[in-house]
Amino acid sequence: MKAIQINQTGGPEVMQLADLPIPQPKPSEALVKIAASGVNFIDVYNREGRYKQALPFILGQEAAGTVTAVGAEVHGEVRGIAVGDRVAYTLSLGGYAEYAAVPADRLVKIPAGVTERQAAAAILQGMTAHYLAYDTFPLKKGDTALIHAAAGGVGLLLVQMAHNIGARVIGTVSTDEKAKLARDAGADDVILYTQTDFEAETKRLTAGKGVDVVYDSVGKTTFEKGLNLLRPRGMMALFGGSSGPVAPFDPLILTQKGSLFLTRPSLGAYVLTPEDLQKRAGAVFGMIRDGKLKLRIEHIYPLAEAQQAHRDLEGRKTTGKLLLIP
């Protein structure tokens, strides 16, 4: 099979298209013939070595396709997964490939009314937006949320969910095109941070009261100003670092700025059990099926063009979702 393999960490050039054997599923795994793989910043972090993985490895932690084989234990232990099922999964390495062997209890069946490409575009980023809006800081009607990278993959989904809950959404973006996308997704106010200081503008928009929560996937360049925008006992949900990691800081700062809460969540902790996973993925797929969550699949690349997909993602040239097709 064709796969994108990493033999050393580094820039996009370390991703190589390789011919590898089709993996054989272990007793508790299923073999998935991949129809589409999602491209995410966690793939960049793995490629760079920011998140350590044993070398060599196949990139990719989000994909959808069809089950072509199951391990010996799957029939008895994992109810409902069978050859021929359309499934999606995330947080299991190996998605940038034609086939992947995946723990069967981490597979989610794709419901009717949702395509494999939609499932691959939504299972990681959609569940991320879902846990942020419904669990990390459970939004309610009347709350005000500042969402950075509001036209990005998670951003557009999080804006929609927050809007549907009834929260006021302030989004930050870099271009007029991205501003339109954020507004169309339900953002009440959009700040072009390339033209306006987002801290000053957010203070103006909130009449100095600040926001209830900041959802920050950018990190280094936005974190400090974001803390300045939180109301007393507000929450900073730092869920990524596309501009680089945040520098170490003294937690006393949280006291001085109003007894703030800071969390650095990741999806894995919010889908710890198979039951958690099925419930959260089911909620996201249900929103897509019912038309309450619209996906923007901006660009589809052949698997062999994975390097370009990463360059585009890191260059902040993209909005919505990027997919690789084997």
Secondary structure by P-SEA (a helix, b strand, c coil): ccccccccccccccccccccccccccccbbbbcccbbbbcaaaaaaaaccccccccbbbbccccccccccccccccccccccccccccccccccccccccccccccbbbbcccccaaaaaaccaaaaaaaaaacccccccccbbbbbcccccaaaaaaaaaaaaaccbbbbbbccaaaaaaaaaaccccccccccccaaaaaaaaaccccccccccccccccaaaaaaaccccbbbbcccccccccccccccccccccbbbbbbcccccccccaaaaaaaaaaaaaaaaaccbbbbbcccccccaaaaaaaaaaacccccbbbbcc
